[in-house]
Amino acid sequence: MATEKIEAVLIPVDGWPVETELECDDGSALEPLQGIVGGFIEPFDALFGDRVTIYVNDEGLWSCPPNRAIFATKRMKEEGFVSQADPCRPVEEDELYTILHGDIVAVGFDPETGEDRSLSAAEKSEVMRYFAETSPAGSGLLAVIALKMR
């Protein structure tokens, strides 16, 4: 049984993003990813395109606290992503796109092989900056409160 390590970033609920390693048996990251998010995983690749995948708990909306608010990026607008608030129009840059629940983990993605891989140093920096500055701890809860007050 071969063990491989994948360098990733953990974005905990109410915490700063931190670098972490996933120990993958036989090249599969499924078990360590499920362990981090606390259940079945769901990929979310809208934020960083096809080079970084963010994994969340598949049932997190119903079973986990809000973690981070995700705001639409310039790339999402240019690629014609649809607004989650109004599916009849394209998303606008910096508008609330969605709210991710529970602990989140980001890994690199190789579109040629379809497999997860370690994040590069630049990708780690980009992910950590986004989840520390653009979408900091508490942003998911604040977005939920704002939506409820509408």
Residue, then its C-alpha position, 0 to 999 in steps of 0.5 A: m500500500a503506497t502512501e502519498k502526501i498531498e499539500a492542502v489548505l484547511i479553512p476551519v469554521d471560525g479560524w484562519p486558513v492553515e497549511t495541512e497534509l493529506e495522507c493518501d493511501d494508494g493515491s486516493a485522497l477520498e478518506p482524508l478529505q472526508g475526515i476533514v469535512g466530517g462526511f461525504i465530500e462535494p467539490f466546489d471549483a467555481l472560485f479558483g477555476d480548474r486548478v484548485t478544488i475546494y471540498v466541503n461536506d456534501e450535507g453541510l448546509w443542513s448539518c454544519p455551521p456557516n463558514r465562509a461567504i463566497f463572493a463572485t470574482k472577475r473570472m466568474k463574471e467573465e465566464g458567465f456564471v449565473s447569480q445565485a440570488d437571481p438565476c435570470r442574470p449573470v453574476e456581478e463581481d464581488e456579489l455574494y455567490t454562495i455560503l459554504h458550511g463546515d470545515i473546508v479543504a483546498v487541494g490542487f487539481d490536475p485536469e489532465t489526469g482528473e486527480d487531486r494533487s498538492l497545491s503549489a506555493a503560489e496556489k496555497s498563498e492565493v487560497m490563504r489570502y482569499f480566505a483570510e482577507t476577501s472571505p475571512a472567518g465569520s463571513g459565512l455567519l454574517a452573510v446568513i444574518a444579512l440574508k435573514m434580515r432582508 
